[in-house]
């Protein structure tokens, strides 16, 4: 594995997260099969910087702005370190998968989240290694890249989840398996009625479904109005 290649993967992961950092919102699945109404991440551009829909303001810690933190030196440094340490296994798997590398090459040419979504649209061809990779970066570098906010939800929903479902949020957005599952649901299964696709994500990333489901259930219980569950 060439160090330059690893650095390239980290850079793309940062770009993938940028959308979330600039306010690209995530949306609710409203009860997708097997997810318990969990939230759907639609901003892989925010990975390592990813499923956060941007709170539209300063995070709960009083000083960190999640809309700009993804572009910070602290975020970049965390990604660079994670690629060769905490996320070394998944980064190598992605780099060794032509499909994953092709997706990364495609997303680097994108100007918006819609373009990136098109790059990642196919159920296979690289996503099986891409999602664990960006999911790991997201989980490991959550605070450095997203402040303390929950990374799921619209600008109205996110503050409620951050305040009332903090444990469940942390259980997913700091969990690499949950983030990989969230990416699968968000990118492969754009149609919330596509239960076959959702079941496929559950089968492939089953270890991440539990915490994702827990966050969805908390949102349904405590943030129903704000999140539109």
N, C-alpha and C positions, 0 to 999 in steps of 0.2 A: 504494500500500500504506500503510495508516494505521499509524503506530507503535503505537497501542494494540492493533491486531490482531496485530502481531508479538509484542508483549509477552504477549498472551493465548496465542499458540502456544507460546511459551517456557514459560509457566506450566504448560500442559497437559503438555508434554514432561517437565517436572520431575515432575509427578504420575504420569505413565506410568512413570517410573523408580522411584517410591517403593516399589513392591512389591518390587523387587529389593533396595532398600535396607533393607527391613524383614524380609528373610529369605524372600521368595517364591522358591522354588527353580526352577531350570531342570532339564530332564531330557534324557537321551540318546535320540537317535532309534534307536540300535542298528543303524545301517546303512541309512539311508534311501537311496533310489535317487539316485545321482549325488553323494551327500554324503560318501561314504567313512566312514560311521558318525560323522559330525560331531555335535557337541552341539546340542541344540535349545533355543533360547531361548523360554521361555514367559512371560516377564515384561516385556511391553512397557511396563508401568506403570513400569518402571524406566528407560525410555529417557531419556536425558539424565538418566539414571538408569536404563537398561534391561537387557539380558540378563545381568545378574550374579545368581547365585543367592545371594548373601550368604555369606560364609565362616563366619559364626557366631562371629566373634571379631576380633581385631586383625589388620590386614594385615601382610604381610611387611616393611613398612618400620618396624615397631616402634611406630608411634604413631597411625596412621590407622585408624579403625574403619569399614569399608565399610557397616555396617548403619545408620550415622547420617550418613555423609559426604554422601549425596545430599540431605540437608536443610540443608546448611551454606551459609553466606554465600558461600563460595568457589565452590561448585557453582552457585548461582543467578547469581552474577556472570558465570561462564563461559558459562552458557546465554544470558543476556541479550546478551552480546557476540557470541556465535556466531550468533545469529539475524540480526543485521544485518551480520556480517562473514563469517566462514568458511562459514557455512551459509545465507547470504543467498539464494542461488539456490533451494535446496530449500525454504526457509521461504516464499518468495514463491510457489513452485509449489503448495505445500500450501494457502496462503491463497487462491489463485485457483481452487482445485478445491472445488466445493461438497461433494463426497463426503468429502474430507479434513477440511474444516471441520465437517461433520456428525459424523464420528467423534470429533473433538476435543470437540465440544459434548456428545456422548454420554458420553465417558469422564470429563468433569468432574463428572458426576452420580453416578459410581460410588463404592462404598465398598470394593470388593475387586477382585482381579485377574480373577476369573471374570466379573464384570460387564464389565470392560474388554475381555476376550476376546470377549464377545458383541457388543460394539460394533464390533469389528474383524473379525468372523468371515467376512464375505463376501469372495470372491476379488478383487472389483473395488471399485467404489463408493468410491474414495478411497485405497485402500491403496497404489496405485502411486505416489502422491505422499507419503503418510504415511511409509512405510518408509524412503525415502531421507532424509526430513527428520529423523526421530528417530534414524536411523542415523548421520547426520552429527553431530548433537548429542552422541550417545554417544561417537563416535570423538574428536571435538575436546575434549570435557570429561571424558575417561576418568579421568585422575588426580585432577582436582578433585572428581569426583563418586563415584568408585569406588575411590579409593586406588590401590594398585599391583596389586591382585588381578586374576586372570583372572576374567572375568565369566560364565563358563559352568560349569555343573556343580552338583551337589547339595552340601550342606555337607561331605560326606565326599570328594566328587570334586574340588571346587574347589581346596583346598589342594595336592593332588597336581598338578593342571594348572598352578597358579601356580608351583610349585617345579620341575617337570620339563618343562613345555612352555611356559616363559615366552616364548620367541621366537615360537612359534606363536600363543600367546594374544595377544601384542601385535600380531601380523600380522593378527589379525581384529578384536579389540575396539578397536583404534585405527585401523581402516580403515572408512570410511563405507560403502563398497560391501559389505564383508563383513557389517557390522551390518544393512544393509538386507536382505541375503539371509537372514541369521539370523532376522530378524523375519518374513520371508515364510514360511520353513519352520516357524517356531514358531506363527504365528497362522493362516495360511491352511491349513496342512497338519497339523492336530491329530492326524489319523490317520496313524501312521507307515507304514502300508501303502498310503497313497494316492499311488502313484507318479506318477499323472497330475498331481496338484497339485504334487508336488516338481519334476517336469520343467518345469512352468509357471514355478516360481520360478527355476529354472536359466536358462530362456529369457529371463526378464525382468531378472534381476539376475546375469547370467553373470559379470561381472567380480568379484563377491564370492564366487563359489563356490570358487575356488582356495584362498584363505587359510582359508576355513571347512573345506574338505576337509583341508587340512594340519593344522589343529588336531585334527580328528576322528581322523586317522591317528596323530598323536602320542599322543592319549589312549588309543587302542586299544593302542598299543605299550608305553607307560610307566605308564598308570594304569588298566589293564584291570580289576583287582579293585575299586579305589576307585570307579570310575565305572560299573561294571557293564556294560562293553562286551561 
